[in-house]
Amino acid sequence: MTQRPPVTGVVGLGAVGEALLRMLCASGHHVVGIDRDTEVLERVRRRTKTLEAGPAPTLTDDPAALDRAALVIEAVPDVNATKERVLRGLTGTCPDGTVLVTTTSALSVARLAIASGRPADLLALRFLAPPVPHCCVEQVRTSMTSPTAARTLDRLVADLGLRSARVGARPGADAVALVYGYLNRAVALCEQDYVGREDIDTAMRLGCGLPEGPLELLDRIGLDTAHTVLTDLHRRTGAADLRPAALLTDLVAAGRLGRKKGAGFHTYDDLGRTERAPAGADPDAAPPAPVRRVAVIGSGTMARGIAEVTAVAGLPTVLVARSRAKGEAALDTIGASLTRAVRRGRISVATRTAANGLLSCAEHLSAVGDRDLVIEAIAEDITAKRSLFGTLGPLCAPGTLLATATSSLSVTECAAACGRGGQVLGMHFFNPAPDMRLVELGRARDTTDETVARARAFCARLGKTAIVCPDRAGFIVNHLLFPYLGDAVRLLERHDTDIEEIDAAVEHGFGHPMGPFTLLDTIGLDIALAIQRRLHTAFGAPGYAPSRELELLVAAGRLGRKTGHGFRTAARRS
C-alpha cells in the first residue's frame, strides 16, 4: 500500500495565510488550508484554481484534516489569546513531532511556545507585511526549540524561496510604526481628493522605487489588520499621525477590507487581480503640439539629468549655465553619464553618440528664444525663480511651455512673474532623472488644459510616467515621504535606536530598496533639510518640522553620500 505524503497545514487564510498557502502549493507541498469562515474558503478555492504548479490544496473548516501533518503554519490574527487558543488546539489534533510555526509579528514567541504545550516544536516566521515570492523573512527560535524543529523550518524557508534575514523585535516594531504612519498619511491624502488613488500609488511606487504603492500595500495587508495596528500604535504613542484616518475606518465599517475581500481602496477580480478603471483620454481629441526643441536652465545635478534625458529621447537640448565654463563642465559630466549608461546596457553606443550631438551649452538666456519647452532647474529659491520667470516671459516664443523643476515652491508664484501663466507648470523630475520613471506635473492656478496635455505628451516621449497634481508644496511624493523620514530621525531621541538596524528592518520587512537613513544620505541632508523647512512652512504640522539632528549634521558639513558622511558613512554603505 502506497503511503500518503505528509501534509503541510495552514491555519487562518487571511492575507498572510493565503499568501503562504499559494507559495507552499507552488513549491510542491501537499497543503491543507483551514479557516472557520466558509466565505474565505470559497474565495481561496476560486483563487487557487489557476495555480500553474503543484497540487491543489485541500480547503476545509475542520482541523481534524491535520491529523497527519508534519508541519502546520498558524496565521490567525496577531492577538495573543487567539493564537494561544489555536496553538493549544493544534497540539491536541496534530501527531507528536508536528512542527508548529506561528506567524506573529509582534508577540513573544517564547510565551506562545510555552502556551502551546509543545515548546520544543514551536518556532516563528516573522513577516512585517504579507509575504510575496522571494521576500525576506525572520526565523525566530527560542531557547526551547529542538534541533529537529529548527532544521525543518530551515527546509521550509528554502522550499518557499524566501530569504532569511535578521530583523529583531525592537527594530521591527520601529519599522512597523514608521511604515504604518506613512500608510496612514496616504489614506489622509486620499481623503482630501487631491489626486486619485491610483495616482498616489503610482507616484510612490515610481518616485521612491517601492515595490507597491501605499494603498495597494494596505489592501494586501488587509484594512482591518492595518486599522487594528494603527489603533494600537496610537493608543501607545499618542501620535496624531497614527490615529487611523477616517476613510480607513469608514472602509472597514463597510466591509471593504482589501484584496482578501475583493474590494478596499482598489477592487479585485475573483482571482485577486487588481481591476483597473479604463483610461479616460478622449479618443477624438486632437494631439497636442509636440515639443521638438528644449532648453534647460541650470548646471547642477538635476539640470544635467534632465538634459541627458531629453537628449537621449532625440530632442535638441541647450543647457544654459551661468558661465561658459560651467556649461562645458556640465556637458562633460553628462557625456560621462552617457558612457556609464552604455556600459550598464541602458542605451546603445549609437544613442550615446546621437545624444552627445544634440547637446549644446550657452551662457545667455537669449539661447532659449527658439525653444518649445524651457525647464528651469536653478537653486530652490523663490526670489531667484520669480526673477528668472520674469525674464523668460517676454523672451520666449508665444507657444513656448515654461516649467519649473521645483517640488516644494509655488508654481503659481513663478507663473505670475512671467505674465503668461497659462503656459507655466511644475515639472518635478526625480533624481537621478535618467533612471527614475516618474514626473510630477504641478498644475498652477492658470495652467491650461493644452499646457498639461503637451507636458504629458513630452513626458511620454521621454519614457516617463506623468502624474498631474494641483500646485501645492511637496506634490504627492515629498508630501508623504518627508514626514516618514522625519519620524525616522526622531527615533534618535531614544537611547537604544540603532540606525543600521532600522534601515535593515524597513528593507527586509517591507521590501523598500533602502531604509530611511540611507535614503536621507542619498537625497542629501542639506536638500532634505531645505525641503522639510519648506513643507513645515506650508503646512505647519509637527510631522514636517526639521529635526535638530538633521540640522546639526548639515551644519557640520556631513551631507550624506556626496560628502561621504551623513547618518551612515560611505564605507558602511559600500
PyMOL commands that set and color helices and strands:
alter all, ss='L'
color gray80, all
select helices_A, chain A and resi 15-26+38-48+63-66+80-93+109-116+147-160+169-191+197-208+214-221+223-237+240-242+246-253+259-261+301-312+324-343+349-358+365-368+382-395+411-418+421-423+449-461+477-493+499-510+516-523+525-539+542-544+548-555+570-573
alter helices_A, ss='H'
color red, helices_A
select strands_A, chain A and resi 7-11+31-34+58-60+69-74+99-102+122-126+136-140+163-164+267-268+274-275+294-297+317-320+359-362+373-376+401-404+424-429+438-443+465-470
alter strands_A, ss='S'
color yellow, strands_A
deselect
rebuild
show_as cartoon
